Amino acid sequence: MGKFVVEDDCFAPRRNRWIDYAGPDPLAWTREGTSILRSVWEVTTTGTGEPRWMWDWGGDPIQMYYWRIAQHTRSTGRFSKILVGIKMVGFKGKAKNEGTFKMEIEPVVRHVFEGNKLVLFFWWVYWHVFYNTVRQAMIERCKAMAEKFIAIIKDIYSMGSIEVE
């Protein structure tokens, strides 16, 4: 049995985008994180996964790390998935609800196919003749969803434009 995996970055040629923030309530988006992910990425309850939180309450400011992954499952086909990984590192003051964070957004489209060598050969022919246009449409949809997510984050924190590095 053979297997191949192709992963397309939605922000190609870059793999991810970063958001830097300094101001009040740096954890505002995490309170609504699941509902934002469900509405933007169109994921089910099980598709959002559990967030991974780490923090250090001993210091001032409090250092925190947040990581979450979501999987878009609607109408992507049998062999493809749209995934987004969100990582956030930041600081929050104990006395005031102010701080900073840096958020990394990494959306990808992952294609996985398994079969024997003959089936894989015919799949590659199918891939190059027909599936490539479907793949490009998935990448564009993934990028649009990521841009919508960034716009929501900008709206929550009343940010201006976000620079792409």
Order of alpha helices (4+ residues) and beta strands (2+ residues): beta-beta-alpha-alpha-beta-beta-beta-beta-alpha-alpha
